[in-house]
C-alpha cells in the first residue's frame, strides 16, 4: 500500500509538470489511460524475443489474456511535444501493482517512467491525418522489486533487486476523432540490459485517451504563434500575423512610416512635397519651388520680364503689353496714336510754320515715338484749294516741319522721313467751306517695318522709287 501511494505521488508530480509545460508555444499532447504487462512472452534474451513470440508453441502465450496483468484506468500518462515535422519527444509514465507470471512472483508495486522519441509515419502523406502511426524508442527508470525472488538472479548469481534501467522499443498509433481529441494504442518490448538477466523483461501494451493542445495565439488575431511573425501584436493573415496600421499594404514591421500610408517604393512613407505645390518631389521638376502640374511642378517662366508668363505671352522673348498678348505695341497702332496727336497741329495760313499752340501735341507725339521706337513716314496732305504744284510744295514743307519739330524733341532723326502728296488724296470739293476742307489738311503717319521699303524714301521728300507691290 505504501508503494502504491508512492506511485500515485509520482503520477501527480508528472501531471503538475505537464500543466507547466503546456504554456510553451509548441503543440503538446497529453494522454491518460491504462496498461498491461506480459512477462511470460518475453522469453529469454532480448534477441530471442521475436523468435520466442512467433515461434510456434509459444504463440498462444503471447496473445493469451491470462498472461497479462492489466492495471486500472489512469495508470498510464503520456506527455508529448512535436520537435519538428515527423519527430516527437515524449515522457511516458506507467504505474500500478504488477506480477511476473514467468517467475511466479505475485503483484508488486511497479513504476516505469522515462523519455522516448517517436518517428511519425504520416509525415509521408499528411501530418494532420486522423491516422497517426509511429515507431518509438525510449529509455526508462523501472521500479519493480525482485528482492528475495529466487529466480530473479543475474549472470553473476546476484539478485537483480528493485531498480532497473530499461530500453523500450515499439509501435503505436493515434486515432484523432477531432483535431484535438483522440485515442491511442501502443505496444513495446521492454528490456533490462544492465541487469545481465532477462527476468524483468516484458511486453507492454497500453491504451489512452489523447488531448492535443498548446498551440497558443497570444495576440488573439486568429493566427497561431508558431505561424505568427508578430505573435504579440494583432495582425493580418496576409502578413503572417503582422499588423498594417495605416492600411497601405505594407506590414508595420517593414514600414518606415507605419502611421501614414505610403507606397512600397518609398518604404511605406508618403512621397514628400517640399514646395507644397501638390506635386510630390519625385514627379516635380522643381521640387523646392512651387509650380503648377501643367509645367511639371515648375513655375511658369517670364523670359522677357514683362510680367506676362511665357505660356500666355505671344512674344515671350520681347517685352510687351498685356493688351497685345505680351507683344510690343504694333507700330501701326503707334502710328495711329501719333497721327491722332498730329491732327491737331496747326500752321500759319498758307505757310509751313507750326503754331505755338501745337507744342503740347508735338510733345505727346514725340513721347509716343521714343517709347515705342521704329521707323515712321510722315505724309503731308492739303485740300483742293489752290494749284496742284503749290499744294504739293506746301504739303512737303509742312510734313518736313513736323519731322524737324519731333527731331528737336529728341526723336531719333534717322527714324523719321517725310513726303508731301499735295491735294492728291483730298476728298472734299474745292467749293466746300473752309471748315469742311480742314479734314483734308493733315499729316498722316505710317509705320514702316520693312527695311527695303524704308530705304526707298529720302529724308524729307517724295519716294525715290515706289516700293514694288507683291502679286496676289
Steps between C-alpha positions, in 0.01 A plus 500: 500500500785726583650436157168578333484839676854568377389424145200729524727781624732447204204511262375826659848651458493403135160667448620818673801510271273460202285797601812711517636372169187575304564875526754479217403604151548158338224240458479258788321173569388344824358150528353308794412134498589150618774246425565126521822294536582151374822351643426148379533588131828682553696175461869494569753744359394822341607375161270196531183699560356475149604137446341413836189703434434375151673162513207257516411348838554827685273690262205449727692632798555839334133553427354326801314756710581290806866590469434875525469702817258783425512815712200726572430819296710809568805280550676625189595860416653625178627850437633576151632795307563543127863588433459521126293346228503125553699505827351501851659478843287349775506418870305192591422379850328173597417404856313223680526165679638249249599133536758297308328176401816378334671487840187424698537830688186657637396858443753762603491877458644602161595845375661557162569851372726643232554684173442373148514607136221435253544497123170581335404309187230744389762760413519304176143595409338749739602574855148627572351161406264325743720191466822575687732194524854513637807302607640566846823449695528596867730487803344460846545454868312194625410436863386135539633317805644151436680485835463155652369342177717194452463489121595870455877434488742663254797342324719565804261312727372817666140601554400777251335709775240775458649779282553441132600683183280401204487547125158504337447450127162480339232630268178686553237712339276791591152521356370860500125533536523879494791733445578500872355171632573137418598156630837333484637146526863398545697178536861474626757244581677609822845361573743547792844474339699603809355224721687219316169318524175483304290434806352851503444526123138530386258592228292804575178617335317823571191696398437869568260785448696779328465875522703718262548868592758770563485690171463848643386826347630761741375802304159342427517579128399150393853410389683248713824620656700236314384657171490860623795727419362756746358278778448784750329745263167429325549475128366370171532156338639647178790644702559183704344653809666842481289819504461765231390801705475750215347256252756565226560131434839496676524324837608731781821305558614593147338847491723801568187709559251257660257774601479665157415321177770498234616298198725197509752686283554750783508235779144576603549876541306758296700681235601847626379826344770743609358808328138421594369536146308171508753320281718248681874553469557186293272644229596864552757647261543788746453336844604806702298761306120483474358463154194361317462138389467619139864610514627191689501682834709796380376860500418640159794710375485862386804508274464863390406626848193685379275351769324270254580129540654333198202265470275804446759715319478506122846662499675324796848637421395862434347721772146596415162602632213292633253655254718372217546148649849578622623646175612862451243742381469462119666780308182558307326568832779738597464676167127542560566652842763736359268597217227571752730749667616653173145560375488791738823653371424846356698703252499868418276573207654405172828419679695200641552676833356303795287703736616529862180345637598172331807451723324269751383273217851475362625418852248217529581363154875503570448313829300227325763453229793494744329241723401267219790546256483405131510690174222744404408671175315833531287584197377856452160553332302812397149579381414578137505880542783646293724358225625145511866605484459745781310256717763230437780729611303620802424141610868409477608796705240445768590130532870592519419760766340234718804271461725787605282574804511137610875484443536805722314310775747213504348260248771314309518691171600186311166346596300781330442584136240719334332538165227722360220397267322836473133475411534150344316333789249781571136381510316828568389721210681829441164682517438372854541723802836551666388307803400204282831502310693495830484118511714482185773719654699254715823307558448124480743273686582146387734249669746345256627160622646373175865613466488485120194722484655742750808539280285624209420826682728802529510684827234756412387455144295288261598133462812440299334190369160373587510161679412206284159351565478130572295302259190352649 
